[in-house]
Amino acid sequence: MFEKDTLLGKHILITGGGSGLGLAMAQQFYTLGAKVAICGRTEAKLQAATAQIGEGSLYYVCDVRDPAAVTAMFDYLTEQWGHINGLVNNAAGNFLAASEDLSANAFASVVDIVLKGTFHCTSEFGKRLIQSQGTASTAQEATTQGGNIVNIVTTYTETGSAFVLPSACAKAGVLAMTNSLAVEWSTYGIRVNAIAPGPFPTEGAWSRLMPDPSIEEAYKRGIPLGRYGQNEELANLAAFLMSPMAAYIQGGCITIDGGERLMAGQFNRFVQWMPRPMIKQAFGAMKSSRNPA
Ligand code: COA
């Protein structure tokens, strides 16, 4: 479905692009013809990642919590590329903790990265694009200068989740930002969408969110498709949203979780508890006991 020039002309910044899902997206965008930049807090990690992505890919050391650093990063990328027309807000912080044990600083550390960091980058991105459109000489030129934002949220944005309260609150805020700007910035040809990943076992997430390997197996059984997501699968979805193929998708939040979010359905757990022939046998026995021959 993708061609090698599907993202030609896209100049995309991926925050937290030094590893995991961020790096997978950067690699896929680059393969499809985009100019790609990644940012993060650790230079060595970013350097290694750009070597993996390919020649011409850029990195910038930046903590998205710091608005001045974000401005400096956008200045640098504007200088390099002329303009930036794609942004993936992927940088995140998360850890497992009982909510009653959270300090104000612990709550803030996640909200500052996820919600405020997303705002800082989105705001710089939008301001610059909108300003550049003001200098366009024709309406058509202004439209072709549109842009794309993809925000990485989570499936518990909708439901909330135990033990990750700061992340649940911050990601819900990012979804509200997605929906708000999707309407407000349509005028400027800026599409704003979100991806809600379920379980993707990246080192960054798993080292903080999977306390024990024995839980990992039990957890997997709770996913209807019976496996975790692969980074390339999420990267493909992000590439699609960035591409002209998704030109009419605005304010969407696309879930990619192997069906996990639906497991709340009252009888869905039967799928996990018993093999299918046993379920059918039990249902058959119940039916015959109600309707004896
Ligand atoms: N449980 C409870 N509180 C925790 C915690 C944990 N596992 N980890 C950190 N905190 C608290 C700290 O105790 C501190 O609060 P305090 O000052 O009241 O003691 C506060 O959070 C900030 O911690 P600190 O380590 O100074 O902040 P940081 O800015 O260096 O780190 C985090 C931010 C905590 C989000 C860190 O995990 C991080 O940088 N993560 C980035 C990568 C990531 O999380 N990836 C996974 C994405 S799914």
Boltz pocket constraint, residues with backbone or C-beta under 6 A from the ligand:
constraints:
  - pocket:
      binder: B
      contacts: [[A, 92], [A, 93], [A, 94], [A, 95], [A, 96], [A, 97], [A, 101], [A, 102], [A, 103], [A, 104], [A, 105], [A, 106], [A, 107], [A, 109], [A, 110], [A, 204], [A, 205], [A, 208]]
      max_distance: 6.0
